[in-house]
Amino acid sequence: MTVDELRSHLRRLIDTYVADQIVKVRLLSLVARHDVPAKGILAELESARSGAMNQVDAKIVKEIAFYFCRDILLNQCMPGTSSRGMMVSLPM
Protein backbone atom coordinates (compact mmCIF):
# COMPACT_ATOMS: atom_id res chain seq x y z
CA MET A 1 0.00 0.00 0.00
CA THR A 2 1.39 3.37 -1.00
CA VAL A 3 1.07 6.58 1.02
CA ASP A 4 -1.39 7.90 -1.58
CA GLU A 5 -3.52 4.76 -1.16
CA LEU A 6 -3.26 5.18 2.61
CA ARG A 7 -4.56 8.75 2.35
CA SER A 8 -7.41 7.69 0.07
CA HIS A 9 -8.49 4.86 2.39
CA LEU A 10 -8.26 7.05 5.50
CA ARG A 11 -10.30 9.85 3.90
CA ARG A 12 -13.04 7.43 2.94
CA LEU A 13 -13.05 5.75 6.35
CA ILE A 14 -13.27 9.12 8.09
CA ASP A 15 -16.06 10.32 5.80
CA THR A 16 -17.96 7.07 6.32
CA TYR A 17 -17.61 6.53 10.06
CA VAL A 18 -17.04 9.90 11.77
CA ALA A 19 -20.22 11.89 12.31
CA ASP A 20 -18.76 14.74 14.41
CA GLN A 21 -17.75 17.43 11.91
CA ILE A 22 -15.06 18.94 14.18
CA VAL A 23 -13.38 15.56 14.66
CA LYS A 24 -13.74 14.83 10.93
CA VAL A 25 -12.02 18.09 9.94
CA ARG A 26 -9.19 17.47 12.41
CA LEU A 27 -8.63 13.89 11.22
CA LEU A 28 -8.69 14.93 7.57
CA SER A 29 -6.08 17.59 8.32
CA LEU A 30 -3.87 14.85 9.80
CA VAL A 31 -4.33 12.76 6.64
CA ALA A 32 -3.05 15.72 4.59
CA ARG A 33 0.22 15.94 6.55
CA HIS A 34 3.47 14.95 4.85
CA ASP A 35 4.09 12.40 7.61
CA VAL A 36 0.64 10.80 7.92
CA PRO A 37 0.27 9.66 11.56
CA ALA A 38 -1.66 6.52 10.60
CA LYS A 39 -1.58 4.93 14.03
CA GLY A 40 -3.00 8.01 15.73
CA ILE A 41 -5.65 8.46 13.06
CA LEU A 42 -6.77 4.84 13.40
CA ALA A 43 -6.95 5.18 17.18
CA GLU A 44 -9.06 8.33 16.94
CA LEU A 45 -11.19 6.81 14.20
CA GLU A 46 -11.98 3.89 16.50
CA SER A 47 -13.06 6.16 19.36
CA ALA A 48 -15.04 8.55 17.10
CA ARG A 49 -16.69 5.86 14.98
CA SER A 50 -20.47 6.12 14.77
CA GLY A 51 -21.64 2.63 13.97
CA ALA A 52 -20.24 -0.79 13.21
CA MET A 53 -17.55 -1.14 10.56
CA ASN A 54 -18.26 -3.46 7.64
CA GLN A 55 -15.93 -6.36 6.84
CA VAL A 56 -14.35 -4.71 3.81
CA ASP A 57 -13.42 -1.60 5.81
CA ALA A 58 -12.21 -3.69 8.75
CA LYS A 59 -9.86 -5.49 6.33
CA ILE A 60 -8.57 -2.13 5.04
CA VAL A 61 -7.91 -1.01 8.63
CA LYS A 62 -5.94 -4.23 9.23
CA GLU A 63 -3.91 -3.61 6.07
CA ILE A 64 -3.16 -0.04 7.14
CA ALA A 65 -2.05 -1.31 10.55
CA PHE A 66 0.14 -3.96 8.90
CA TYR A 67 1.89 -1.61 6.49
CA PHE A 68 2.06 1.58 8.55
CA CYS A 69 1.82 0.64 12.25
CA ARG A 70 3.93 -2.47 12.66
CA ASP A 71 6.39 -1.02 15.17
CA ILE A 72 4.61 0.38 18.24
CA LEU A 73 7.69 2.46 19.09
CA LEU A 74 7.39 4.61 15.97
CA ASN A 75 5.96 8.03 16.74
CA GLN A 76 4.44 8.73 13.35
CA CYS A 77 3.85 5.11 12.34
CA MET A 78 5.60 5.50 9.00
CA PRO A 79 7.27 2.44 7.48
CA GLY A 80 11.04 2.31 7.64
CA THR A 81 11.70 5.24 9.98
CA SER A 82 12.33 5.48 13.69
CA SER A 83 11.02 8.19 15.99
CA ARG A 84 14.22 10.15 15.19
CA GLY A 85 13.76 9.79 11.45
CA MET A 86 16.45 7.13 11.10
CA MET A 87 15.98 4.10 8.90
CA VAL A 88 15.09 0.94 10.78
CA SER A 89 14.66 -2.63 9.66
CA LEU A 90 11.16 -4.02 10.04
CA PRO A 91 10.77 -7.81 10.19
CA MET A 92 8.61 -9.32 7.47
ZIFENJO-V272132 format. One record per run of one state. SS is the DSSP state (A for helix, B for strand, O for the rest). FROM is the first residue (numbers start at 1). LEN is the number of residues. If there is no record, write none. Layout:
# ZIFENJO-V272132
ss: <SS SS>
from: <FROM FROM>
len: <LEN LEN>
This chain:
# ZIFENJO-V272132
ss: <O A B O A O A B O A O B O B O>
from: <1 3 18 19 21 32 38 49 50 55 69 81 82 87 88>
len: <2 15 1 2 11 6 11 1 5 14 12 1 5 1 5>
